[in-house]
């Protein structure tokens, strides 16, 4: 059995904090008083939000569990989001493994994919776009340091309708999935 409800506990806590945190008379009507009022209002707003969230979670526990699970999953995805350095590390690893195999045993699909990636890197056309939970690796039309008119003009850039054609790989959960899929059977010659 509960002695106090959550809202009365919060109200009592607010009253105790307001009683203890009073400004001296010399700060009345100054910037310090406005600053203190701002922070009190902000704390009051956030405590109201927390109280509403707890009440909503008690009213609909399945919905609260779904939202909490989804939020935690997105948080973990953001923690394991690979960056460009992870891609380069993975690419070097696959290139080194491919170089240890005889040229006659190379899978042409894997070899062509690695060659295209190395050309894009050498021409400085490979770009990354982090979306928080995943990273998109795409190939731009021009070098990043190119200052010619076609590279600067907004009409010759990759637009959003054709952006998906330029995507090279997608990084999710510490892996670049297309790279790993293309290198799956890199040491088998299908010819």
Buried (B, 14 or more C-beta within 10 A) or exposed (E): EEEEEEEEEBBEEBEEEEEEEEEEEEBEEEEEEEEBEEEBEEEBEEBEEEBEEBEEBEEEEEEBEEBEEEEEEEEEBEEBBBEBEBBEEBBEEBEEEBEEBEEEEBBEBBBEBBEEBEEBBEBEBBBBEBEEBBBBBBBBEBEEEBEEEEBEEEEEEBEEEEEEEBEBBBBBEEBBEBBEEBBEEBBEBEE
